[in-house]
């Protein structure tokens, strides 16, 4: 499923500001930030909702 502009912007906002609370525009739950090694994952707390990642080398 494609993401809307609002969903993409919410994931980017959380990625740029991991300390702030960002609500998922799709379901309203929190978007969480996880750093794993050189990678970052931002995703909704709900299963099968929005998610984005960034992989560093």
C-alpha positions as CSV (number, residue, x, y, z in Angstrom):
1,X,0.0,0.0,0.0
2,X,1.3,3.4,-0.9
3,X,1.8,6.0,1.8
4,X,0.1,9.4,1.8
5,X,2.1,12.6,2.0
6,X,1.1,13.1,5.6
7,X,2.3,9.6,6.5
8,X,5.6,10.1,4.9
9,X,6.0,13.5,6.6
10,X,5.2,11.9,10.0
11,X,7.9,9.3,9.6
12,X,10.5,11.9,8.5
13,X,9.6,14.1,11.4
14,X,10.2,11.2,13.8
15,X,13.4,10.3,12.1
16,X,14.7,13.9,12.3
17,X,13.5,14.3,15.9
18,X,13.6,11.0,17.8
19,X,12.9,12.6,21.2
20,X,9.5,14.1,20.3
21,X,6.1,12.3,20.2
22,X,4.7,11.9,16.7
23,X,1.2,10.4,16.2
24,X,0.6,8.1,13.2
25,X,-1.7,9.9,10.8
26,X,-3.2,6.5,9.7
27,X,-4.3,5.1,13.1
28,X,-3.3,7.7,15.8
29,X,-0.9,5.5,17.8
30,X,2.7,6.6,18.5
31,X,5.5,6.3,15.9
32,X,8.5,4.7,17.5
33,X,12.2,5.2,16.7
34,X,14.7,2.3,16.8
35,X,18.4,2.6,16.1
36,X,20.1,-0.7,15.3
37,X,23.8,-0.4,14.4
38,X,24.0,2.0,11.5
39,X,20.3,1.7,10.7
40,X,17.3,3.6,11.8
41,X,13.7,2.3,11.8
42,X,10.7,4.5,12.4
43,X,7.3,2.7,12.5
44,X,3.9,2.8,14.0
45,X,3.3,0.9,17.2
46,X,0.4,-0.9,15.4
47,X,1.2,-4.1,13.5
48,X,0.9,-3.8,9.7
49,X,0.8,0.0,9.7
50,X,3.3,2.6,8.3
51,X,7.1,2.0,8.6
52,X,10.3,3.6,7.2
53,X,14.0,2.9,7.5
54,X,17.3,4.4,6.7
55,X,20.5,2.3,6.4
56,X,23.9,3.8,6.9
57,X,27.1,2.2,5.6
